[in-house]
Amino acid sequence: MRHVLTLFAVATATALVAGAAAYAGSGAASPQRQRVAINMVVNDKTDTGTFTLNRLPDLAAPDPGEQLDEGTVAMGGMGFGHVDRNGMRVMNVVRELRLYGHDGTLLLVQRYDTTEMQNSMRVGVGTWKIKKGTGAYSGIKGGGRYVAVSVPNGRRTLVRQEGWVTVTG
């Protein structure tokens, strides 16, 4: 896994250098963004789970991407309470997650609305943002969209997060 993270760092650095060179004539440099996906399986009873982090190709490509890291997840946070959104009762949730990868930790914040569907399934839609990274994730910033489905037995939630990240430091 260290090799994969090193490749990610090298690819990101190469993109940053190429971006800087492309903008050198204009006097302005802009870091390149990388599209990523974070897939999680969460145990609803323990608020723990597993994750995979994938580098994704551009938006037009159906490719699932290259796996960069995997590890465990510990979740915290709380719901804000229920509100009526255009006739649907939803719960507002803010959660803080720690993703423990092989070479570092990511601290994420999720903000989403969740509601119950038929057969006791729950669906959540919202956003995520990187709050802090350590180790191989130091200096990474970014965020994106969040979607989750809790299966009917209430024991696990499947989460998909996609978005953009940049290395800032």
MARSERO-792366 format. One record per residue (C-alpha): chain; x, y, z; residue in one letter. Coordinates in steps of 0.25 Angstrom, whole numbers. Each point is the difference from the previous one (the first is absolute). Example, Ala and Ser with C-alpha at 12.3 -4.5 7.8 and 13.67 -1.06 7.14 Angstrom:
<pts>
pt ch = A X = 49 Y = -18 Z = 31 aa = a
pt ch = A X = 6 Y = 14 Z = -2 aa = s
</pts>
This chain:
<pts>
pt ch = A X = 0 Y = 0 Z = 0 aa = m
pt ch = A X = 12 Y = 9 Z = 3 aa = r
pt ch = A X = 4 Y = -1 Z = -15 aa = h
pt ch = A X = -14 Y = 4 Z = -5 aa = v
pt ch = A X = 0 Y = 12 Z = 9 aa = l
pt ch = A X = 13 Y = 4 Z = -5 aa = t
pt ch = A X = -5 Y = -2 Z = -14 aa = l
pt ch = A X = -12 Y = 9 Z = 4 aa = f
pt ch = A X = 10 Y = 11 Z = 6 aa = a
pt ch = A X = 9 Y = -1 Z = -13 aa = v
pt ch = A X = -12 Y = 1 Z = -9 aa = a
pt ch = A X = -5 Y = 12 Z = 8 aa = t
pt ch = A X = 13 Y = 7 Z = 0 aa = a
pt ch = A X = 2 Y = -2 Z = -15 aa = t
pt ch = A X = -14 Y = 6 Z = -2 aa = a
pt ch = A X = 4 Y = 11 Z = 9 aa = l
pt ch = A X = 13 Y = 3 Z = -8 aa = v
pt ch = A X = -7 Y = -1 Z = -13 aa = a
pt ch = A X = -11 Y = 9 Z = 4 aa = g
pt ch = A X = 10 Y = 10 Z = 5 aa = a
pt ch = A X = 8 Y = -1 Z = -13 aa = a
pt ch = A X = -13 Y = 2 Z = -8 aa = a
pt ch = A X = -3 Y = 13 Z = 8 aa = y
pt ch = A X = 14 Y = 5 Z = 1 aa = a
pt ch = A X = -2 Y = 10 Z = -12 aa = g
pt ch = A X = -12 Y = 6 Z = 6 aa = s
pt ch = A X = 7 Y = 2 Z = 13 aa = g
pt ch = A X = -10 Y = -8 Z = 8 aa = a
pt ch = A X = 1 Y = -15 Z = 4 aa = a
pt ch = A X = -12 Y = -9 Z = 4 aa = s
pt ch = A X = 1 Y = -13 Z = 7 aa = p
pt ch = A X = -6 Y = -12 Z = -8 aa = q
pt ch = A X = -12 Y = -7 Z = 6 aa = r
pt ch = A X = -2 Y = -15 Z = 1 aa = q
pt ch = A X = -13 Y = -7 Z = 0 aa = r
pt ch = A X = -2 Y = -10 Z = 11 aa = v
pt ch = A X = -10 Y = -10 Z = 5 aa = a
pt ch = A X = -1 Y = -5 Z = 15 aa = i
pt ch = A X = -9 Y = -12 Z = 1 aa = n
pt ch = A X = -4 Y = -5 Z = 14 aa = m
pt ch = A X = -7 Y = -11 Z = 7 aa = v
pt ch = A X = -4 Y = 4 Z = 14 aa = v
pt ch = A X = -5 Y = -8 Z = 11 aa = n
pt ch = A X = -12 Y = 8 Z = 6 aa = d
pt ch = A X = 0 Y = -6 Z = 13 aa = k
pt ch = A X = 15 Y = 3 Z = 3 aa = t
pt ch = A X = 2 Y = 12 Z = -9 aa = d
pt ch = A X = 12 Y = -6 Z = -6 aa = t
pt ch = A X = 3 Y = -6 Z = -13 aa = g
pt ch = A X = 10 Y = -1 Z = -12 aa = t
pt ch = A X = 3 Y = 9 Z = -12 aa = f
pt ch = A X = 7 Y = 0 Z = -13 aa = t
pt ch = A X = 6 Y = 13 Z = -7 aa = l
pt ch = A X = 1 Y = 0 Z = -15 aa = n
pt ch = A X = 5 Y = 10 Z = -10 aa = r
pt ch = A X = -10 Y = 2 Z = -11 aa = l
pt ch = A X = 2 Y = 3 Z = -14 aa = p
pt ch = A X = -7 Y = 12 Z = -6 aa = d
pt ch = A X = -15 Y = 2 Z = 1 aa = l
pt ch = A X = -3 Y = -6 Z = -14 aa = a
pt ch = A X = 7 Y = -14 Z = 3 aa = a
pt ch = A X = -8 Y = -11 Z = 6 aa = p
pt ch = A X = 13 Y = -6 Z = 6 aa = d
pt ch = A X = -1 Y = -3 Z = 15 aa = p
pt ch = A X = 14 Y = 5 Z = 2 aa = g
pt ch = A X = 13 Y = -4 Z = 7 aa = e
pt ch = A X = -1 Y = -4 Z = 14 aa = q
pt ch = A X = 10 Y = 9 Z = 8 aa = l
pt ch = A X = -3 Y = -4 Z = 15 aa = d
pt ch = A X = -9 Y = -8 Z = 9 aa = e
pt ch = A X = -2 Y = -1 Z = 15 aa = g
pt ch = A X = -9 Y = 2 Z = 11 aa = t
pt ch = A X = -11 Y = 11 Z = 4 aa = v
pt ch = A X = -4 Y = 5 Z = 13 aa = a
pt ch = A X = -12 Y = 9 Z = 0 aa = m
pt ch = A X = -5 Y = 11 Z = 10 aa = g
pt ch = A X = -11 Y = 11 Z = -1 aa = g
pt ch = A X = -14 Y = 2 Z = 2 aa = m
pt ch = A X = -13 Y = 4 Z = -7 aa = g
pt ch = A X = -6 Y = 14 Z = 0 aa = f
pt ch = A X = -14 Y = -5 Z = 1 aa = g
pt ch = A X = -11 Y = -2 Z = -10 aa = h
pt ch = A X = -5 Y = 10 Z = -10 aa = v
pt ch = A X = -11 Y = 1 Z = -11 aa = d
pt ch = A X = 7 Y = 1 Z = -13 aa = r
pt ch = A X = -11 Y = 3 Z = -11 aa = n
pt ch = A X = -10 Y = -10 Z = 7 aa = g
pt ch = A X = 11 Y = -11 Z = 4 aa = m
pt ch = A X = 4 Y = -2 Z = 14 aa = r
pt ch = A X = 16 Y = 0 Z = 0 aa = v
pt ch = A X = 10 Y = 0 Z = 11 aa = m
pt ch = A X = 12 Y = 9 Z = -1 aa = n
pt ch = A X = 13 Y = -7 Z = 4 aa = v
pt ch = A X = 14 Y = 5 Z = 2 aa = v
pt ch = A X = 11 Y = -11 Z = 2 aa = r
pt ch = A X = 15 Y = 0 Z = 2 aa = e
pt ch = A X = 7 Y = -12 Z = -5 aa = l
pt ch = A X = 15 Y = -5 Z = 1 aa = r
pt ch = A X = 5 Y = -8 Z = -11 aa = l
pt ch = A X = 12 Y = -8 Z = 4 aa = y
pt ch = A X = 8 Y = -4 Z = -12 aa = g
pt ch = A X = 13 Y = -7 Z = -1 aa = h
pt ch = A X = 9 Y = 13 Z = -1 aa = d
pt ch = A X = -9 Y = 10 Z = 7 aa = g
pt ch = A X = -13 Y = 5 Z = 5 aa = t
pt ch = A X = -11 Y = 8 Z = -6 aa = l
pt ch = A X = -10 Y = 8 Z = 8 aa = l
pt ch = A X = -13 Y = 3 Z = -8 aa = l
pt ch = A X = -13 Y = 7 Z = 3 aa = v
pt ch = A X = -13 Y = -4 Z = -6 aa = q
pt ch = A X = -12 Y = 8 Z = 0 aa = r
pt ch = A X = -13 Y = -7 Z = -6 aa = y
pt ch = A X = -15 Y = -2 Z = 1 aa = d
pt ch = A X = -5 Y = -14 Z = 2 aa = t
pt ch = A X = -14 Y = -5 Z = -1 aa = t
pt ch = A X = -7 Y = -14 Z = 2 aa = e
pt ch = A X = -5 Y = -7 Z = -12 aa = m
pt ch = A X = -9 Y = -12 Z = -1 aa = q
pt ch = A X = 5 Y = -13 Z = 6 aa = n
pt ch = A X = 8 Y = 7 Z = 11 aa = s
pt ch = A X = 10 Y = 5 Z = -10 aa = m
pt ch = A X = 7 Y = 13 Z = 2 aa = r
pt ch = A X = 6 Y = 9 Z = -10 aa = v
pt ch = A X = 9 Y = 12 Z = 2 aa = g
pt ch = A X = 5 Y = 11 Z = -9 aa = v
pt ch = A X = 10 Y = 11 Z = 3 aa = g
pt ch = A X = 14 Y = 5 Z = -1 aa = t
pt ch = A X = 14 Y = -4 Z = 6 aa = w
pt ch = A X = 12 Y = 8 Z = 3 aa = k
pt ch = A X = 15 Y = -3 Z = 4 aa = i
pt ch = A X = 2 Y = 7 Z = 13 aa = k
pt ch = A X = 14 Y = -5 Z = 2 aa = k
pt ch = A X = 10 Y = -10 Z = -4 aa = g
pt ch = A X = 13 Y = -7 Z = 6 aa = t
pt ch = A X = 11 Y = -8 Z = -5 aa = g
pt ch = A X = -1 Y = -2 Z = -15 aa = a
pt ch = A X = -13 Y = 9 Z = 0 aa = y
pt ch = A X = 7 Y = 12 Z = 6 aa = s
pt ch = A X = -4 Y = 12 Z = -8 aa = g
pt ch = A X = -12 Y = -6 Z = -8 aa = i
pt ch = A X = -12 Y = 8 Z = -1 aa = k
pt ch = A X = -13 Y = -2 Z = -7 aa = g
pt ch = A X = -14 Y = -6 Z = 1 aa = g
pt ch = A X = -12 Y = -4 Z = -8 aa = g
pt ch = A X = -14 Y = -7 Z = 0 aa = r
pt ch = A X = -5 Y = -11 Z = 9 aa = y
pt ch = A X = -10 Y = -10 Z = -2 aa = v
pt ch = A X = -4 Y = -12 Z = 10 aa = a
pt ch = A X = -10 Y = -11 Z = 1 aa = v
pt ch = A X = -3 Y = -8 Z = 13 aa = s
pt ch = A X = -4 Y = -14 Z = -3 aa = v
pt ch = A X = -14 Y = -5 Z = 6 aa = p
pt ch = A X = 6 Y = -8 Z = 11 aa = n
pt ch = A X = 6 Y = 13 Z = 6 aa = g
pt ch = A X = 14 Y = -6 Z = 2 aa = r
pt ch = A X = 8 Y = 7 Z = -11 aa = r
pt ch = A X = 1 Y = 12 Z = -9 aa = t
pt ch = A X = 6 Y = 0 Z = -14 aa = l
pt ch = A X = 7 Y = 14 Z = -3 aa = v
pt ch = A X = 5 Y = 6 Z = -12 aa = r
pt ch = A X = 7 Y = 13 Z = 0 aa = q
pt ch = A X = 6 Y = 7 Z = -13 aa = e
pt ch = A X = 7 Y = 13 Z = -1 aa = g
pt ch = A X = 13 Y = 8 Z = -3 aa = w
pt ch = A X = 13 Y = 1 Z = 8 aa = v
pt ch = A X = 12 Y = 8 Z = -1 aa = t
pt ch = A X = 13 Y = 0 Z = 7 aa = v
pt ch = A X = 3 Y = 13 Z = 7 aa = t
pt ch = A X = 12 Y = -1 Z = 8 aa = g
</pts>
